Amino acid sequence: MTNLTDPIELTKQLLACHSITPNDGGAQELLANWLSALGFTIYRSIDGTAPNGPVPNLLAVRGSGSAPHLAFAGHSDVVPPGAGWQSDPFTPEVRGELLYGRGAVDMKGAIGAAISAIATLPVEHPGTVSFIITGDEEGPAQFGTLALMTRMESLGLHPDMILVGEPTSQHRLGDMIKIGRRGSVNMWITVNGQQGHVAYPHLAYNPATPMISILGRLKSRILDDGNDWFQPSNLEITDFSIGNEATNVIPAQARARINIRFNNEHRGQQLIDWVQSIITDEVGGRGELRAEISGEAFLTDPGDWSDLVATAILTEVGIDPELSTSGGTSDARFLSKWCPVVEFGLSNATMHKLDEAVAIDDLINLTLIYRRIFKVVLSL
């Protein structure tokens, strides 16, 4: 019989699941069983189609749907472990004061802590608690949290506040919470040329030359200087290829890929339009652009919700957390459309690394912090 109040035991069982995105590996079945035992109504689904699906998703709800409605959001999938671990990445192992396994901090440990926290509280309580757990946050995220949001809307469920259990702490548990994230857009640029002999350039059109000019113009622009909550937006060239194996041939095509991480002074489509204008100016109809917006920048203005989370951290571990918008994207970019969202979880020092590990004490203290948050919101 699983002790649902023990975050170490729950985390170990989750770590044993081979839930490399988008495979579930039994993780969501465990969560469904545990939350069902705690009085939650369970909604499980397989959403989406190939190539970015199908995706396993889980929604668990306790309460009538009335306010206050606190949702805990996260993901049960993990990135591939890679080779070189000291122990099997899917055989949880305690060595010293650390628990090792893929997903220990990102973010099976936080899910274990959240379930352990709610397990210590009365089943009957004011308001509503829900768990929004996708099996596809580490992948394309096309059919994960977005599908769960659609399901909740169909059920008439609208959270008043959302806590995302991503690993936000940097040096010590509780030193940082996220109240926003930068947006991200990937763009693929193609310049079509005319193949020819390098000795007869007038009979050809080398696409590498205008591509270099396009990329130079894109990199030379300062997008912004940042603001009170966000660092400056940044454009990086992530690929540049011609694929020409011959030394005496002018290539027929040049390709490049860029990523822009942008703050709330921009929108993804505006940046796409700007890049398109540069391409058109340089090469006219010889240029092609494909773009995918991973998420828009968002900010949860500091206020009651972030204050409540910060106070719980200060009370339990004695740290006054920094409010930050740093780092990559998360599914908070979707959930922020609904209500105030705060991200808080374990230390991110080993996430996505070999020998990912969580400190046992951190799991215990995170459970206490989450428990206090649940208690305050639900007036218990």
Secondary structure, DSSP 8 states (H G I E B T S, - for coil): ---TT-HHHHHHHHHTS--BTT--TTHHHHHHHHHHHTT-EEEEEEE--TTT--EEEEEEEEE-S-SSEEEEEEE--B----S--SS-TTS-EEETTEEESTTIIIIIHHHHHHHHHHHTS-SS-SSEEEEEEES-SSS--SSSHHHHHHHHHHTT---SEEEE----BSSSTTSEEESEE-EEEEEEEEEE-B-EETT-GGGSB-THHHHHHHHHHHHH-------SS----EEEEEEEE-----SSEE-SEEEEEEEEEE-TT--HHHHHHHHHHHHHHHHGGGEEEEEEEEE--EE--SSHHHHHHHHHHHHHH----EEE--S---THHHHTTTS-EEE--SB-TTTTSTT-EEEHHHHHHHHHHHHHHHHHHHT-
